Amino acid sequence: MKTEFQDRLAVVTGASSGIGLALCAALLPRGVKVLAMSRTLGELPALQQIYGERLQWFAGDVTNQQDLRELAERAAAIGPVDYLVPNAGIAEMADSLDMSAFQRQWAVNGAGALNTLAALRGELASPASVVFVGSFLTGSSFPGLAACIASKAALAAQARTLAVEFASFDVRINLVSPGPTATSMWDNLGLSEDQLEDTATHLTKRLLPGHFLDAAAVANVIVFQLSQGARGVYGQDWKVDNGYTLG
């Protein structure tokens, strides 16, 4: 049965693992054509074996303007772009006053996401939906992650105004902010196994179901944000955090 997603084009960055990969896996069986951008193929080949040319991969880095220009050219050849999810993101533990750590994380989490939209704005369909990926921590604190939190908070502030500015083009812009999610991001924080275990225990105590989210749970909310079911939603930041922020 044909759905609203059939033969639409989605561009997803940070697509080779975690939430980006889960989003590709959620969109493809709905009939969406996906242009997936990431620095490495990661786990995408398994999806390519199933969906063939419906999934196209572009090797690129969101901090590289030339890569983003080439991504836009690829999208133009397939497009227009109905769904855009600038998902690429990083997190690293650092001293809260380490501005170099902020700059590194802003370059991907903030500027990288915004520059992705800037590069593709001319390729967006009408209507179209853009979903940025925020963080459950923007309203709280987490020692060592101040730079990451700040980069996501600044992105959220930009997205609210962009939602107003793009509305006249029939483009909806929103955010989905995941809570603690079982992805490889935690392995890249630079923590020891004991520190990771302590962190996971501390976080889990505030999660109502008593466990981390799986990436698919976040991806499914993003899919809904992209859909016409969310056609009245503009400039909102939806927390998908297993109840963490209620604690």
Secondary structure, DSSP 4 states (H G I P E B T S, - for coil): ---TTTT-EEEEESTTSHHHHHHHHHHGGGT-EEEEEESS-TTHHHHHHHHGGGEEEEE--TT-HHHHHHHHHHHHHH--EEEEE----------TT-HHHHHHHHHHHTHHHHHHHHHHGGGEEEEEEEEEE--GGGGS--TT-HHHHHHHHHHHHHHHHHHHHHHTTTEEEEEEEE-SB-SGGGGGS---HHHHHHHHHHHHTT-TTSSPBPHHHHHHHHHHHHSGGGTT--S-EEEESTTGGG-
